[in-house]
Amino acid sequence: MPTNILIVEDEEPLTLLLRYNLESEGYAVESVARGDEAETRLRESVPDLVILDWMLPGLSGIELCRRLRARPETERMPVLMLTARGEETERVRGLATGADDYVVKPFSVPELVARVRALLRRAKPDHISTLLRAGDIELDRETKRVHRNGRELHLGPTEFRLLEFLMQSPGRVYSREQLLDGVWGQDVYIDERTVDVHVGRLRKALNRPRQPDPIRTVRGSGYSFNEMFARAH
């Protein structure tokens, strides 16, 4: 069964963008544009995660979140809140109301998708596939082992998380800042060039002489897992 996500957002272009990217990740996506409609929809069935805008017609996202947390059926459902309010006091208010995470507009879609994945992993670990395969590389999230063409590779913890993050979206280019957020976490303050060092270590562990490099450097942008490599085997 696919993982179900409900988007509650009144900006149609943003809803379409989120729907396209989440569906491309394999999620089943529904959307509503009003807070009161979302409340009605959520009484019919409970999705695996809700992406909820703060400011909505009919019923505000903050009030809807408060009501969801008061109902036994939805008190543990992951809620990712979207808002144009970037002040710390507003962020605290959103989290205090019961949101599990908080993203300030404008945001990067890859970062939001990574946060969705992280929330689902915490809430429903069985919904996240334990094995990632691309080309001749296989990554096992449970055993923390990586094999290439049957040969076990020895990666450090950071290189493992970096490879896992990149393999989840082949072809998608991540900036160094996005990789820092997705792999190291938002609360860690380290230089962006640290990413280059760990990409270098990852490449050294992955590639033997004459083997194709699955990590693509995009000048001026960042790094991606080469989608052509993922399709080659």
Order of alpha helices (4+ residues) and beta strands (2+ residues): beta-alpha-beta-alpha-beta-alpha-beta-alpha-beta-alpha-beta-beta-beta-beta-alpha-alpha-alpha-beta-beta-alpha
